[in-house]
Amino acid sequence: MAEINVYQQYFAAEGSFGGVERHGASVLLISNSEAGQIRYEAAVSFFPHKDQEDFAVSYDAFFSKVLYEAAGRRSKKREELLLNGLRQEVDALAEEAGAIVFWGQPLTEARRG
């Protein structure tokens, strides 16, 4: 099994989970391939981000949704299409959880894998 973060970036966020205020979010597009199958998943994890150096991601506020699953392998074209809709997918996950990602306030540069 090869799991790769196709995209990851940290943003300012707002939410409360387990009685802890969260001020950061890790947004990901994850690719998982195994035995001729490929799966892409949108994910967001909200974390406390108490100061500029705090990037300790807690996994009690992790939400994800499978966007694509089929026989095949990674495709740059498919990944670009999924990245174009990633914000909408993450916004829906965040809204369902009672949180918000502030897209205009990135905490790090985007990383592509």
Secondary structure, DSSP 8 states (H G I E B T S, - for coil): -EEEEEEEEEEEEEEEETTEEEEEEEEEEEEEEETTEEEEEEEEEEE---STT-----GGGEEEEEEEEEES---HHHHHHHHHTHHHHHHHHHHHHT-EEEEEEESS--EE-
